[in-house]
């Protein structure tokens, strides 16, 4: 186990665990939520994508989340928009950009890519449970 010397007291690094903020979504961020005729056509796709981005995780999980967004938008009948959105999230969703919509935005900035721990997953599950009530 790794330890941190702090004021002459040894604490396990896990004792300094970070907390995730409650889930928030801004819809499709800086992109329309749908067409002029159906102004929320792919909003549910973006909300699901935001939920995955809020949690963060590994690079592979981000890639899968982005591909799910593309697939979802294509399934609502907008395959060209889906490709455009995929390009946007691949460029703009980096965890290293100080944006409100970066990968892992629920955690403090500069988390980067890393697997969620059991403790972090428990935090997420607790927030999910509190939102259901």
N, C-alpha and C positions, 0 to 999 in steps of 0.2 A: 504494500500500500504506500502511496506517496503521501508525504507530510509537508506542511508549510509551517515554518517558524514564524510565529506572530506574537509579539509581546511576551516572549519567553514561554509560550504555551504551544505545544505541538497539537495541531488539529489535522485530522484527515482532510484531504482536498475535497472529498465528497460532502463534508460539513459546510462547505461554501457553495453549495449547489445554487444555480440560478433558477428563478421562477419564470414561467411563461405568463405573459399577459393574457387576459381574456380575448377570445376570438373576435375579430372585427373584419368586415369586408367593405370594400368600396366598389363592389361590382366588378366591372371590367377595367378598373383603374383608369388609365388615360385613353381608353378606347370605348366606343359606343356599346351599350348593352344589347343592341339589336338594330334592326333596320328602321327606316322612317315609318313604314307600315306596321311593323311589330317591334316596338321599341324595347322590349325585354326578351327578344327571341332566344338569345344565348346567355342571358343573365345567370340562369341556374348552372350553366357550364362554368362560368367565371367564379361563382360563389363556391362551388365544389373545388375549383382550382385554388382559390384563395385559402380554403381550409387546409389544403395540403401544404401550401406555401407558409402559412402561419406556423404549422408544426415544424417544418424543416426536416432535415435528415441528410441522407447521403446524396451524392451526385446522381447515382442511378435512380433514386427515388424522385429527384427533381425531373430528370429526363422523362420518367414514366408519367409524372403529373402533367408535364407539358404535352406529351403525346396524347394523354387522355383528354386534355382540353381541345386539342386539334380534332380528335375523333368526335367528341361531343358536338362541337360546332358544325362539323361536316354532317353529322346525323340530323341536325335540325334543318338541313338543306342549304348550307352555305359553305361548300368545300373551299372556295377561293378565299373567303374570309378566314377560314380555319387555318390555311397555310400562312396567311399574313399574321394572324395572331400568334401562331407558333414561332415565327421569326421574332416577333416583338418580345415574347416572354423569354426566349432563349437569350436575347441580347440584354433586355432590361431587368431580368429577374435574378441576376447574380447576387449571391449572399454578400459580396464584397462592396456593393454599392450602397450608400447610406439612404436608401429609399424606404418609403412606408410599405412597399409591396415586394421587397426582396425575399428571397428564399430564407425561411426561418424568421420572418418578421415578428413573430410572437416572442422571441427571445431577444436578449440584449444584442446590440450590434457587434459584428465581427465574430459571430459563432461559426460561420463558414459551413462546410459540409462535414457532418459527423452523424453517426448512428445515434438514434434516441436511446437513452438509457432506460432501464426499468423504472427508475424514479421519475424521469421526465414523462414517460408514457402514463404513469400513475397520475401525474399532474393533469395531463390532457384528459384522461378519463374522468377525473374528478370535476373538471370544468364542464365536460359534456353532461355529466349527471346533474350538476347544479343548473344548467341551462334548460334541462328537460322539466324541471319542477317549477 
